[in-house]
Every structure is written in structure tokens, then in C-alpha cells.
Amino acid sequence: MMARGESISGVLARIDGRGYGAYRELLGAREVVDGVLVEVVRVQGDPYAPPSVVRLRVRHRLSRLAGHPVPVADWAYRRMYEALRRLSRRVGEGRSGYLGLPRPSNAILPRSGAEADGAHVTFRVWVGLPSRGRRVLGREAERLLLEVLPRAARRVAEALTDDNPSLARHVGAWVEQEYIRRVLPELGAVAFVGDGSVLPRRCGGCEDPLPGAKPFRSPPSLRAEIDLPTGRTVAGLLVRRGLTLVVGSAFHGKTTLAEAIALGIYDHVPGDGRELVVSVRETVVVRAEDGRFVSCVDLETFIHDLPGGRDTRCFTTSDASGATSTAAAIQEAVELGARLLVMDEDYVASNMLYTDPVSLSLVSRSSVSPVAAKARSMVEHGVSLLIVSQGHEPLLAVADTVIAMEEYEPRDVTAEARRLASRAVTEGYRPPRPRRLAGCRPPGRLRLRGYLLEARGPGAVAVSVHNPQLVEEAQYGTLLALLSRVGDFEGLEAAEVAARAEALLARGFRELAGREPGPALAWVRGLDFVAMLSRLPFCRFEPA
């Protein structure tokens, strides 16, 4: 029974003390409390099951800042998240009394948990409907739904004013980062690292900046100034189109710089330290993934002359090596329109980065053409590269810019590198032939457990879908939601799949879910979706 149009208080008075299943009668029930519309949009079937979903809609008091709904909703989401953490407490059994939202990262993202328009902010939150002995605790449920939640939503909405300095800083940071990203192409660049940025994190896996870390300061020869729409001018390192090589000894900040640039696809919150680290959205991290599935990727420009004459123009394997997985990742990214590839020799098969001329003389033929040989031609095809390396001659000889990191300070050593490295080997690069999505047939019901996508059924599989550029668990929820609609994408070329996925997300999370969504969805790029499809053994690509 659905309580569409019935008040929440009326339903709870009627089902108080009944079995837990009676909570289903709350579905669709709504009530306005002090200007806050409360609606139950999903009901759990058991006190130990995933919690119910409640939608809260309240008017805000913004005028000027209302024109920036993404950072406004992000700021409101964070306040609601903290409020629910304080208010959530167990009342009864299982998840009874739980109130919550998915934990936000330091990225300013569109999320289904909070959305803003010109007049309202809408929250979707998890609620553990309370019970004891699997009996409905009607009064406690009424307190949560009609007192605690509306009060929290109203307090957040009341803080959404144009003169709120915290909100103004939040919106201003987003405006500046979006502006820098927009002007990067005009500056002939793919990334910018602002002076004063704090790049090191407090710990591995942490997002907080490292206390006492040395602020970033760009070398004068690579420094540029950008006038921002907020009225200030910022200076920093401009990563120009081409091959940028980052060299130096271990523990001096090479990887830290590369990781910051890789995550510059996001706008960061004030206080993160990376508010002025901005990259083009089409920045892709390339890593070796031993054992990954590869479906019909054109590797011929990198992998060729295999024993037995095996064709690599539509390369498929269920157990890729380090080299083939690296080559596949590069070609898949280029196929989807990547403009900057970020590679760290700690995570990439070294034979895909460069070849030692001495060792090469010992073999009659080589089946791998490394990135160092293809880099100049790749740049001509519009693909820039940022490579972290100890500094090997084949890479030094073809680099447009060489940055040496010493105690977290960058130094421009391009001229020195050119004097030292003269044996450049260059070969033509050929972009991959396009693929189309021929079919995607999961062997059973899909679910995510961390980074592991499980298909449960007779042909059960478990595949890691970890993406180093995704920063929130809710983003994986969005990938799963897109995968549930994979039939809409079949027959399209890979780049078209990415474009259609982004267009679907642009229409809103409700459109993606096909119903009122829960709070566990967050923005992803279309290329992130195709990257996942390319690694699933039950998805098949073929030449377009």
C-alpha cells in the first residue's frame, strides 16, 4: 500500500506497534513542517537492511549566489552531512535511528544528496526507520521525520544567504577554478599549479593537507599570471601542451605533483591546499593493470610483430600483461578524447615508457614501441603527456619541458636536459581505430563492494573497477546506475557512449535513476564510465 498524498503523521499513528513491514505504507507519504516538505521516497524492508530515503525540500534566501547551484548545493551538502553525523544515534535494533549522507571528499561535486535551484535546496538523506522487536516505533519515527530532519534542513537553508562569508568563499573558489580551466586552452596549456598551493597530503589515502608542508612555488621560467573574475591575480606553474617530464630522486615530490595535477579535474574546497591546481577535464591517469580484461583495443602503434603474427589492431585478452594493459589504457584514453595523459614510472610498465638503446642492440627485433618514441607524434595529434621518471635519456631527449623536484621545490632543467640527451628516437603515432559497444550481458545481479563489482549468478564474476581519479564512493554508485542502463548505449562508438553518458547526467540524477534517487550518486565523466566498461569481461567491443 502506498500512502501517496497521506500525511506522514497520519500513517505513523495508524501503524504504530505493528510489524516492521507496515513501514511500507509510508512510501509516498509527505508533510510540510515549518516550510520544509518532507517526503518518504524509499522504505527499507527490515531494520537491518539499507536505510530508507527521505526527501526534504526547503526554500533558501539566496539571490546573487543562486546563479551557482553546484557550489551552493555542495556547501549545503557538507553542512547537512555534519548535522546528521551529530544527530544520528541508535534507537532500537539494526539501523534504527540512523541519519546520514555519503561522506563527501574535498571535491566540489554535483551530488544527488543535495541539489539547488533558484529558490529551493533539496536534500535526499538516509533514515533508519526505528523498531524494537521488529515492531514499528511510531513516535520515535515521527520525531525523526517531522522534528529532527526538518529542523536540520531549515538551519542549513537559513545559512544560505549572499552575505554568508563561508558560502561566499566556497562559491568564489569554484568560480576561480572553473575560470582557470576554461582559459587553459587559450594559454596553450593543460594544467596550472598555483603558487602557495599545498600539495602533500597528511597521509596516504588522506585528503587533508600535510601540516607544515612547503608551499609550492613555480620556477620563474615556467611561471604565468592569470587574472581571475573575482578581481585577484594568481601566479603559478603553467603546464603547457607537449611532453612534460618530472624528474628527481625518490621522496622529493615528483609523484605528489603528478597526483595533484591528475585530481585537478575537480574543483577543490577552500582549505584543501589544491584550490589553484587545475587541469583540463580530459586528463587521464594511465597505469599498468596486470591481469585486466581488454576488449578489441587497437594496440598496433605500440605493440606489434608478436610471435605467430598475432594481429594487435583489435587486441582482446582476459589477462593483460603490464605492457599490454598500459598500451590499452593509453589507446582507450585517446579514443575518448584525452588531452593530457599522466604516467608515473612507479605504476607503468617501464618498457612502455622507454627502451634502453644498449639492451635493444642485443635482440633482433622488438615488439614494443615505447611512449618516448611516439611522444612527439602524439603531441602533434593533440595528446599531451606528463611523465614522472627518474630521468632516462630517451624521455629527456624528446621532452618539451623537464622539471626537477628537489625537496618539493620545482626547478626548470629543460636546457640542461637538452644538452645531456641528444639521442632522440621518434616514430609516428597512430591514434586507435574506433570501437563500438557490441554488447554487455552481466551474468547476474550486480552490486558494488568497495572497488569490487560483483555479478552474482551462475557465471559469477568479481572485477576491480578502481579508478585513481574517482574520489567518492557515490561516484561508483553513479557508474553502477549507468551500467544498469547499458542497453541504451549498445551499438555506439566508445566516444559516443561517453558523450551520451554525460548528456544523461546533465539531465539530472532523477533522469539517471529513472525514479527519485537516493543520496549515493555523484558526478563522473563519461570517459570514466567507458573506462569501467572496457574492463568488464561481460562487455564486448568490436571495430566500428
Secondary structure, 3 states (H helix, E strand, C coil): CCCCCCCHHHHHHHHCCCEHHHHHHHCCCEEEECCEEEEEEECCCCCCCCCEEEEEEEECCCCCHHHCHHHHHHHHHHHHHHHHHHHCCCCCCCCCCCEECCCCCCEECCECCEEECCCEEEEEEEECCCEECCEECHHHHHHHHHHHHHHHHHHHHHCCCCCCHHHHHHHHHHHHHHHHHHHCHHHCEEEEEECCCCCCECCCCCCCECCCCCCCCCCHHHEEEEECCCCCEEEEEEEECCEEEEECCCCCCHHHHHHHHHHHHCEECCCCCCCCEEECCCEEEECCCCCCCEEEECCCCCECCCHHHCCCCCEEECCCCHHHHHHHHHHHHHHCCCCEEEEECCCCCHHHCCCCHHHHCCCCCCCECCHHHHHHHHHHCCCEEEEECCCCHHHHCCCCEEEEEECCEEEECHHHHHHHCCCCCCCCCCCCCCEEEEEECCCCEEEEECCEEEEECCCCEEEECCCCCCCCHHHHHHHHHHHCCHHHCCCCEHHHHHHHHHHHHHCCHHHHHCCCCCCCCECCCHHHHHHHHCCCCCEEEEEC
